Amino acid sequence: MKCLSLRFATVWAAPLLLMGGVAGCASKDDRAAAAAALAETALQQGDLQGARQNIQKAIDARDDVSDYWLTLARIQLAAKNFGGAFDAYENVYQLDRGNIEALRQLCQLGLNVRQADKVDRYADQLLVINPGDPMPITMKGGAALQRGDSKTALAFADKVLAGNPRDVSALILKGQTLAYRGENPAAAKLIEESLDQQSDPTSRLVFLRDLYLKSGDSAGYQRTLARLAERNAGDTRMQLDYADWLYQTDRADQAFGIVRQVLDKNPKNIALASTILEMWLDEGRDAVTRDQIMRGSTGASLETKALFAQFANETGQPDLALQVLGSDEPGASPDPANSNAKAAYAFALGLKGRMLDALSRTELILDVDSAQPRALLTRARLRAATRNFEGALSDGRQLVTDDPANITARLALTDILVAQNQPELAESNMREALRIVPDSPRAATRLAQMLIAKGQKDEAATVLRDMAKAAKISPRAQAVLATFHLCDNTVTD
């Protein structure tokens, strides 16, 4: 590392400047290490946005530290950003050629991002390190399958299974190969029969879930979701996937019970609360009853109360939101632990017409954290309501930049653009929302409504069909499609 590049005029000045240069480098290292530590803490708490922002600060200061890239890769994995995770792991490998985690993840993620040639290369390097490792052989089979070479893929799978008939990855590869050949029943039978073995069935159940979804087998899909949730009580994503299906199949009480258990186990997880809110809003106003909100918030954590309050606000029930929160005194001043609650409280006041009070409270939150999502959303709406469209537009654009997949933020930005008489930009925003989240019923509904208002019923029908096709067997998507009466409800691949 070079900290100094100056030639000094006198030998007397040199020692002092050298000390200053070393101190400067140490300060840079300290800042990077501190930001990386904050990122690790945020990742453990489920605050992926905060984790991503802090690790980026560390990398901006020191991009030659493999551990920082490793943290970024794990954050991207948690966010399901497989392309970002793959890129980050490649940087880890460039800085640390012996990093086994990076090599193994590059093999697996390479299939997610369709980099078959790189998968082969990284798998070969793993085989040099450990010739008996079956994982890289299976990954080479996956790469072959991506190239359309099902014969070679099946050969790789059978090679691994010959040594270990219970190898989960090889079983899945063989199932994928059979499915690729159109032999879906045989693929499902192969995996279902393997579930009696003693090893963890999760990855095979995930394969079955995706296979049943693709083939339109609702009964198999529901059965597999239930098994995944039962086997993985600590996996919040699997619990919520099952809860969402229960909501869609008119079993809201059972779904709410699962959600409540998830919240009890993760009382301070901000990202999780946001995911649940979006699920409820996709389901609609009846997703959670007033009684469930009141009982669920009794004795709950502040973040859980904030979630219930925000849902009440989003469904036009500000009095209920205020009743849930009780007061706006969860802390002396806004901080990461109470800002969602404070934002929900401010939004409820705004909905009741106390605009200036609500804006003032929201500004206090944003003075502490200028990117606080719930506060930005509140201020955007309040600014639009008070005809500060320039400020509202700025907030709305920041929201969708920070989280492009946030449908609630997308809808708020569309409202602002429509109020500014910019229908083309509003329509473009909703099309972008559907590009990122193609199965979003709320985004498709809003865009279809806008197109119908313009007399473009055929285009609206296309939008709805595309959403239903992306959502595959979702009852919610089919219900939305049927509501518009624009087209038949048959969705084909």
C-alpha positions as CSV (number, residue, x, y, z in Angstrom):
1,M,0.0,0.0,0.0
2,K,1.4,3.4,-0.9
3,C,0.4,6.2,1.4
4,L,2.9,8.9,0.2
5,S,3.9,10.0,-3.2
6,L,5.4,13.4,-2.5
7,R,9.1,14.4,-2.6
8,F,9.9,16.5,0.4
9,A,11.8,19.7,0.3
10,T,13.8,19.1,3.5
11,V,14.9,16.1,5.5
12,W,13.5,17.8,8.6
13,A,10.0,17.9,7.2
14,A,10.1,14.3,5.9
15,P,9.6,12.5,9.3
16,L,6.7,14.7,10.2
17,L,5.0,14.3,6.9
18,L,5.6,10.5,6.9
19,M,4.0,10.2,10.3
20,G,1.0,12.2,9.0
21,G,0.7,10.0,6.0
22,V,0.8,6.8,8.0
23,A,-1.9,8.2,10.3
24,G,-4.0,9.0,7.3
25,C,-3.8,5.5,6.0
26,A,-4.6,4.1,9.5
27,S,-7.6,6.4,9.7
28,K,-8.8,5.1,6.3
29,D,-8.4,1.5,7.4
30,D,-10.2,2.2,10.7
31,R,-13.1,3.8,8.8
32,A,-13.3,0.8,6.5
33,A,-13.2,-1.7,9.4
34,A,-15.8,0.2,11.3
35,A,-18.2,0.4,8.3
36,A,-17.7,-3.4,7.7
37,A,-18.5,-4.1,11.4
38,L,-21.7,-2.1,11.1
39,A,-22.6,-4.0,7.9
40,E,-22.1,-7.4,9.7
41,T,-24.4,-6.2,12.5
42,A,-27.0,-5.0,10.1
43,L,-26.9,-8.2,8.1
44,Q,-27.5,-10.2,11.3
45,Q,-30.5,-8.0,12.2
46,G,-32.0,-8.5,8.7
47,D,-31.4,-4.8,7.7
48,L,-30.1,-5.5,4.2
49,Q,-30.3,-2.0,3.0
50,G,-28.2,-0.7,6.0
51,A,-25.8,-3.7,5.6
52,R,-25.3,-2.9,1.9
53,Q,-24.7,0.8,2.5
54,N,-22.1,0.2,5.2
55,I,-20.2,-2.5,3.3
56,Q,-20.1,-0.3,0.3
57,K,-18.5,2.4,2.4
58,A,-15.9,-0.1,3.5
59,I,-15.2,-1.2,0.0
60,D,-15.0,2.4,-1.3
61,A,-12.2,3.0,1.3
62,R,-10.5,-0.4,0.8
63,D,-11.4,-2.4,-2.2
64,D,-8.4,-4.8,-1.7
65,V,-9.7,-6.6,1.4
66,S,-11.3,-9.9,0.5
67,D,-13.3,-10.1,3.7
68,Y,-15.2,-6.9,2.7
69,W,-16.2,-8.4,-0.6
70,L,-17.1,-11.6,1.2
71,T,-19.5,-9.7,3.4
72,L,-21.0,-8.0,0.4
73,A,-21.5,-11.4,-1.3
74,R,-23.3,-12.7,1.7
75,I,-25.6,-9.6,1.8
76,Q,-26.4,-10.0,-1.8
77,L,-27.2,-13.7,-1.2
78,A,-29.6,-12.8,1.6
79,A,-31.2,-10.3,-0.7
80,K,-31.6,-13.0,-3.4
81,N,-29.4,-10.8,-5.7
82,F,-27.6,-13.7,-7.3
83,G,-25.9,-11.6,-9.9
84,G,-24.5,-9.2,-7.4
85,A,-23.4,-12.1,-5.1
86,F,-21.6,-13.8,-8.1
87,D,-19.7,-10.6,-8.9
88,A,-18.8,-10.1,-5.2
89,Y,-17.5,-13.7,-4.9
90,E,-15.5,-13.2,-8.1
91,N,-13.7,-10.3,-6.4
92,V,-13.1,-12.5,-3.3
93,Y,-11.5,-15.1,-5.5
94,Q,-9.3,-12.6,-7.3
95,L,-8.0,-11.4,-3.9
96,D,-7.8,-14.8,-2.3
97,R,-7.4,-17.7,-4.7
98,G,-7.6,-20.3,-2.0
99,N,-11.0,-19.2,-0.7
100,I,-13.1,-22.4,-0.8
101,E,-16.4,-20.6,0.0
102,A,-15.9,-18.3,-3.0
103,L,-15.1,-21.2,-5.3
104,R,-18.1,-23.3,-4.2
105,Q,-20.5,-20.3,-4.3
106,L,-19.2,-19.3,-7.8
107,C,-20.0,-22.8,-9.0
108,Q,-23.5,-22.7,-7.6
109,L,-24.3,-19.1,-8.3
110,G,-22.8,-19.4,-11.8
111,L,-25.8,-21.6,-12.7
112,N,-28.2,-19.0,-11.3
113,V,-26.7,-16.3,-13.5
114,R,-26.2,-18.6,-16.5
115,Q,-22.5,-18.5,-16.6
116,A,-22.0,-22.1,-17.6
117,D,-18.4,-21.7,-18.9
118,K,-17.3,-20.1,-15.7
119,V,-19.0,-22.8,-13.7
120,D,-16.9,-25.4,-15.6
121,R,-13.7,-23.4,-14.9
122,Y,-14.4,-22.9,-11.2
123,A,-15.5,-26.5,-10.8
124,D,-12.3,-27.8,-12.4
125,Q,-10.3,-25.7,-9.9
126,L,-12.2,-27.2,-7.0
127,L,-11.5,-30.7,-8.4
128,V,-7.8,-29.9,-8.5
129,I,-8.0,-29.0,-4.8
130,N,-10.2,-32.0,-3.9
131,P,-10.5,-34.6,-6.7
132,G,-13.1,-36.6,-4.7
133,D,-15.5,-33.7,-4.1
134,P,-18.9,-34.6,-5.8
135,M,-20.2,-31.0,-5.7
136,P,-18.1,-29.7,-8.7
137,I,-19.0,-32.7,-10.7
138,T,-22.7,-32.0,-10.1
139,M,-22.2,-28.4,-11.0
140,K,-20.5,-29.4,-14.3
141,G,-23.6,-31.4,-15.0
142,G,-25.7,-28.3,-14.3
143,A,-23.6,-26.3,-16.7
144,A,-24.1,-29.0,-19.4
145,L,-27.8,-28.9,-18.8
146,Q,-27.8,-25.1,-19.3
147,R,-26.2,-25.7,-22.7
148,G,-29.0,-28.1,-23.6
149,D,-26.8,-31.1,-23.3
150,S,-29.1,-33.3,-21.2
151,K,-27.2,-36.5,-22.1
152,T,-24.0,-35.2,-20.5
153,A,-25.9,-33.7,-17.6
154,L,-27.5,-37.1,-16.9
155,A,-24.1,-38.8,-17.1
156,F,-22.6,-36.4,-14.5
157,A,-25.6,-37.0,-12.2
158,D,-25.3,-40.8,-12.6
159,K,-21.6,-40.7,-12.0
160,V,-22.1,-39.0,-8.6
161,L,-25.1,-41.2,-7.7
162,A,-23.1,-44.3,-8.5
163,G,-20.8,-43.4,-5.6
164,N,-23.6,-42.2,-3.4
165,P,-27.2,-42.9,-4.3
166,R,-28.3,-40.4,-1.6
167,D,-26.3,-37.4,-2.9
168,V,-29.0,-34.7,-2.8
169,S,-27.5,-32.3,-5.4
170,A,-27.1,-35.2,-7.9
171,L,-30.6,-36.3,-7.3
172,I,-31.9,-32.8,-8.0
173,L,-29.7,-32.6,-11.1
174,K,-31.2,-35.9,-12.4
175,G,-34.7,-34.6,-11.6
176,Q,-33.9,-31.3,-13.5
177,T,-32.6,-33.2,-16.4
178,L,-35.7,-35.4,-16.6
179,A,-37.9,-32.3,-16.3
180,Y,-35.9,-30.7,-19.1
181,R,-36.8,-33.6,-21.2
182,G,-40.4,-33.1,-20.4
183,E,-40.6,-36.1,-18.1
184,N,-42.2,-34.2,-15.2
185,P,-44.0,-37.1,-13.5
186,A,-40.7,-39.2,-13.6
187,A,-38.8,-36.2,-12.2
188,A,-41.3,-35.7,-9.3
189,K,-41.4,-39.5,-8.6
190,L,-37.6,-39.6,-8.4
191,I,-37.4,-36.8,-5.8
192,E,-40.5,-37.8,-3.9
193,E,-39.1,-41.3,-3.4
194,S,-35.8,-39.9,-2.1
195,L,-37.5,-38.0,0.7
196,D,-37.7,-41.0,2.9
197,Q,-34.0,-40.9,3.4
198,Q,-32.4,-39.5,6.6
199,S,-30.7,-36.5,5.1
200,D,-32.3,-33.0,5.1
201,P,-35.0,-32.9,2.4
202,T,-35.1,-29.1,2.1
203,S,-33.3,-28.7,-1.2
204,R,-35.3,-31.6,-2.8
205,L,-38.5,-30.1,-1.5
206,V,-37.5,-26.7,-3.1
207,F,-37.0,-28.5,-6.4
208,L,-40.3,-30.2,-6.1
209,R,-42.0,-26.9,-5.2
210,D,-40.6,-25.3,-8.3
211,L,-41.4,-28.3,-10.5
212,Y,-45.0,-28.4,-9.3
213,L,-45.3,-24.6,-9.8
214,K,-44.0,-24.9,-13.4
215,S,-46.2,-27.9,-14.2
216,G,-49.3,-26.2,-12.7
217,D,-49.8,-28.9,-10.0
218,S,-51.6,-26.9,-7.3
219,A,-52.1,-29.8,-5.0
220,G,-48.4,-30.8,-5.2
221,Y,-47.3,-27.2,-4.8
222,Q,-49.5,-26.7,-1.7
223,R,-48.3,-30.0,-0.2
224,T,-44.7,-29.1,-0.7
225,L,-45.1,-25.6,0.7
226,A,-46.6,-27.1,3.8
227,R,-43.7,-29.7,4.1
228,L,-41.1,-27.0,3.7
229,A,-42.7,-24.8,6.3
230,E,-42.9,-27.8,8.7
231,R,-39.3,-28.9,8.2
232,N,-37.9,-25.3,8.3
233,A,-39.5,-23.6,11.3
234,G,-36.7,-21.1,11.5
235,D,-36.7,-20.1,7.8
236,T,-38.9,-17.0,7.6
237,R,-39.1,-17.0,3.8
238,M,-40.5,-20.5,3.7
239,Q,-42.9,-19.7,6.5
240,L,-44.2,-16.6,4.7
241,D,-44.4,-18.4,1.3
242,Y,-46.8,-20.9,2.9
243,A,-48.7,-18.2,4.8
244,D,-49.1,-16.3,1.5
245,W,-50.6,-19.4,-0.2
246,L,-52.9,-19.8,2.8
247,Y,-54.1,-16.2,2.3
248,Q,-54.7,-16.9,-1.3
249,T,-56.7,-20.0,-0.6
250,D,-59.0,-18.4,1.9
251,R,-57.4,-19.6,5.1
252,A,-56.5,-16.2,6.5
253,D,-56.7,-17.2,10.2
254,Q,-54.2,-20.0,9.7
255,A,-52.0,-17.7,7.7
256,F,-52.1,-15.0,10.3
257,G,-51.1,-17.6,13.0
258,I,-47.9,-18.4,11.0
259,V,-47.1,-14.7,10.5
260,R,-47.6,-14.0,14.2
261,Q,-45.1,-16.8,15.1
262,V,-42.6,-15.3,12.6
263,L,-43.0,-11.9,14.2
264,D,-42.6,-13.3,17.7
265,K,-39.3,-14.9,16.7
266,N,-38.0,-11.8,14.8
267,P,-39.4,-8.9,16.8
268,K,-36.9,-6.3,15.6
269,N,-36.4,-7.4,12.0
270,I,-37.3,-4.3,9.9
271,A,-36.8,-6.0,6.5
272,L,-39.1,-8.9,7.6
273,A,-41.8,-6.5,8.7
274,S,-41.6,-4.8,5.3
275,T,-42.0,-8.1,3.5
276,I,-45.0,-9.0,5.6
277,L,-46.6,-5.6,4.9
278,E,-46.2,-6.0,1.2
279,M,-47.8,-9.5,1.4
280,W,-50.7,-8.2,3.3
281,L,-51.2,-5.3,0.8
282,D,-51.1,-7.7,-2.1
283,E,-53.9,-9.7,-0.4
284,G,-55.9,-6.5,0.3
285,R,-57.7,-4.7,3.1
286,D,-59.3,-8.0,4.4
287,A,-55.9,-9.7,4.9
288,V,-55.8,-8.7,8.6
289,T,-59.0,-7.9,10.6
290,R,-59.3,-5.2,13.2
291,D,-59.5,-7.8,15.9
292,Q,-56.4,-9.6,14.7
293,I,-54.5,-6.2,14.7
294,M,-55.6,-5.4,18.2
295,R,-54.9,-8.9,19.6
296,G,-51.6,-9.2,17.7
297,S,-50.3,-5.9,18.9
298,T,-51.0,-6.5,22.5
299,G,-47.6,-7.1,24.2
300,A,-45.9,-7.0,20.9
301,S,-42.5,-5.4,20.0
302,L,-42.5,-1.8,18.8
303,E,-41.6,-2.9,15.3
304,T,-44.5,-5.3,15.2
305,K,-46.8,-2.5,16.4
306,A,-45.4,-0.3,13.6
307,L,-46.2,-3.0,11.1
308,F,-49.8,-3.3,12.2
309,A,-50.2,0.5,12.3
310,Q,-48.8,0.9,8.9
311,F,-51.1,-1.7,7.4
312,A,-54.0,0.2,9.1
313,N,-52.8,3.4,7.5
314,E,-52.4,1.9,4.1
315,T,-56.0,0.6,4.3
316,G,-57.4,3.9,5.4
317,Q,-57.7,3.3,9.1
318,P,-55.6,6.0,10.8
319,D,-57.6,5.8,14.1
320,L,-56.8,2.1,14.4
321,A,-53.1,2.9,13.7
322,L,-53.0,5.5,16.5
323,Q,-54.8,3.1,18.8
324,V,-52.2,0.4,18.1
325,L,-49.3,2.7,18.7
326,G,-50.8,4.4,21.8
327,S,-48.5,7.4,21.6
328,D,-45.5,8.7,19.7
329,E,-43.1,8.2,22.6
330,P,-41.2,5.0,21.8
331,G,-38.0,7.0,22.3
332,A,-36.7,10.4,23.1
333,S,-35.6,10.9,19.5
334,P,-35.8,8.9,16.3
335,D,-33.4,6.0,15.9
336,P,-33.3,2.8,13.8
337,A,-35.4,0.9,16.4
338,N,-38.3,3.4,16.6
339,S,-38.4,5.3,13.3
340,N,-40.9,3.0,11.6
341,A,-43.3,3.5,14.5
342,K,-42.7,7.2,14.5
343,A,-43.3,7.3,10.7
344,A,-46.5,5.3,11.1
345,Y,-47.7,7.7,13.8
346,A,-46.9,10.7,11.6
347,F,-48.7,9.2,8.6
348,A,-51.8,8.5,10.7
349,L,-51.9,12.2,11.8
350,G,-51.5,13.3,8.2
351,L,-54.4,11.0,7.1
352,K,-56.5,12.7,9.8
353,G,-55.7,16.1,8.4
354,R,-52.9,17.3,10.7
355,M,-50.5,17.9,7.8
356,L,-48.1,20.3,9.4
357,D,-47.8,18.3,12.6
358,A,-47.2,15.1,10.5
359,L,-44.6,16.8,8.3
360,S,-42.8,18.1,11.3
361,R,-42.6,14.7,12.9
362,T,-41.4,13.1,9.7
363,E,-38.7,15.7,9.3
364,L,-37.3,14.8,12.7
365,I,-36.9,11.2,11.5
366,L,-35.2,12.2,8.3
367,D,-32.9,14.6,10.1
368,V,-31.4,11.5,11.8
369,D,-31.6,9.2,8.7
370,S,-32.3,10.9,5.4
371,A,-33.0,7.5,3.7
372,Q,-35.4,6.0,6.2
373,P,-37.9,4.3,3.8
374,R,-41.1,4.6,5.8
375,A,-40.4,8.2,6.7
376,L,-39.6,9.0,3.1
377,L,-42.8,7.4,1.9
378,T,-44.8,9.4,4.5
379,R,-43.1,12.7,3.5
380,A,-43.6,12.0,-0.2
381,R,-47.4,11.6,0.4
382,L,-47.7,14.5,2.7
383,R,-45.8,16.8,0.4
384,A,-48.1,15.7,-2.5
385,A,-51.1,16.4,-0.3
386,T,-49.9,19.9,0.4
387,R,-49.1,20.4,-3.3
388,N,-45.3,20.4,-2.8
389,F,-45.0,18.2,-5.9
390,E,-41.3,18.9,-6.5
391,G,-40.4,17.7,-3.0
392,A,-42.8,14.8,-3.3
393,L,-41.3,13.7,-6.6
394,S,-37.8,13.9,-5.1
395,D,-38.8,11.6,-2.2
396,G,-40.7,9.2,-4.5
397,R,-37.8,8.8,-6.8
398,Q,-35.3,8.3,-4.0
399,L,-37.6,5.5,-2.6
400,V,-37.7,3.5,-5.9
401,T,-34.0,4.1,-6.5
402,D,-33.2,2.7,-3.0
403,D,-35.6,-0.2,-3.4
404,P,-36.8,-0.8,-7.0
405,A,-39.0,-3.7,-6.1
406,N,-41.0,-1.9,-3.4
407,I,-44.5,-1.9,-5.0
408,T,-46.0,0.4,-2.4
409,A,-43.3,3.0,-3.2
410,R,-43.9,2.6,-6.9
411,L,-47.6,3.2,-6.4
412,A,-47.0,6.3,-4.3
413,L,-44.7,7.6,-7.0
414,T,-47.3,7.0,-9.7
415,D,-49.9,8.9,-7.6
416,I,-47.5,11.8,-7.4
417,L,-46.8,11.8,-11.2
418,V,-50.5,11.6,-12.0
419,A,-51.2,14.5,-9.6
420,Q,-48.5,16.4,-11.6
421,N,-50.3,15.6,-14.8
422,Q,-47.5,13.4,-16.1
423,P,-49.4,10.3,-17.2
424,E,-46.7,9.0,-19.5
425,L,-44.1,8.9,-16.7
426,A,-46.7,7.4,-14.3
427,E,-47.3,4.6,-16.8
428,S,-43.6,4.1,-17.4
429,N,-43.1,3.8,-13.7
430,M,-45.7,1.0,-13.4
431,R,-44.2,-0.8,-16.4
432,E,-40.8,-0.7,-14.7
433,A,-42.4,-2.1,-11.5
434,L,-43.8,-5.0,-13.5
435,R,-40.4,-5.6,-15.2
436,I,-38.8,-6.0,-11.8
437,V,-41.8,-7.8,-10.1
438,P,-43.7,-9.3,-13.0
439,D,-46.2,-11.2,-10.8
440,S,-47.3,-8.1,-8.8
441,P,-51.1,-8.0,-8.7
442,R,-51.1,-4.4,-7.4
443,A,-48.8,-3.1,-10.1
444,A,-50.7,-4.9,-12.9
445,T,-54.0,-3.7,-11.5
446,R,-52.9,-0.1,-11.4
447,L,-51.4,-0.2,-14.9
448,A,-54.5,-1.9,-16.3
449,Q,-56.7,0.8,-14.8
450,M,-54.6,3.5,-16.4
451,L,-54.7,1.8,-19.8
452,I,-58.5,1.3,-19.6
453,A,-58.9,5.0,-18.8
454,K,-57.1,5.7,-22.0
455,G,-59.3,3.4,-24.0
456,Q,-56.5,0.7,-24.4
457,K,-58.5,-2.3,-23.2
458,D,-56.5,-4.8,-25.3
459,E,-53.2,-3.6,-23.9
460,A,-54.7,-3.8,-20.4
461,A,-55.7,-7.3,-21.1
462,T,-52.2,-8.1,-22.2
463,V,-50.7,-6.6,-19.0
464,L,-53.1,-8.7,-16.8
465,R,-52.4,-11.9,-18.8
466,D,-48.6,-11.4,-18.5
467,M,-48.9,-10.9,-14.7
468,A,-51.0,-14.0,-14.4
469,K,-48.6,-16.0,-16.5
470,A,-45.6,-14.8,-14.3
471,A,-47.6,-15.7,-11.2
472,K,-48.4,-19.1,-12.7
473,I,-50.9,-20.9,-10.4
474,S,-51.5,-18.0,-8.0
475,P,-55.2,-17.9,-7.1
476,R,-54.8,-14.2,-6.4
477,A,-53.5,-13.5,-9.8
478,Q,-56.4,-15.4,-11.4
479,A,-58.8,-13.5,-9.2
480,V,-57.4,-10.1,-10.4
481,L,-57.5,-11.3,-14.0
482,A,-61.1,-12.3,-13.6
483,T,-62.1,-9.0,-11.9
484,F,-61.5,-7.0,-15.1
485,H,-63.6,-9.1,-17.4
486,L,-61.3,-8.1,-20.3
487,C,-60.2,-11.5,-21.5
488,D,-60.7,-15.2,-20.9
489,N,-58.9,-16.4,-17.8
490,T,-56.8,-19.1,-19.5
491,V,-53.1,-18.4,-19.1
492,T,-50.8,-20.5,-21.2
493,D,-47.0,-20.8,-21.3
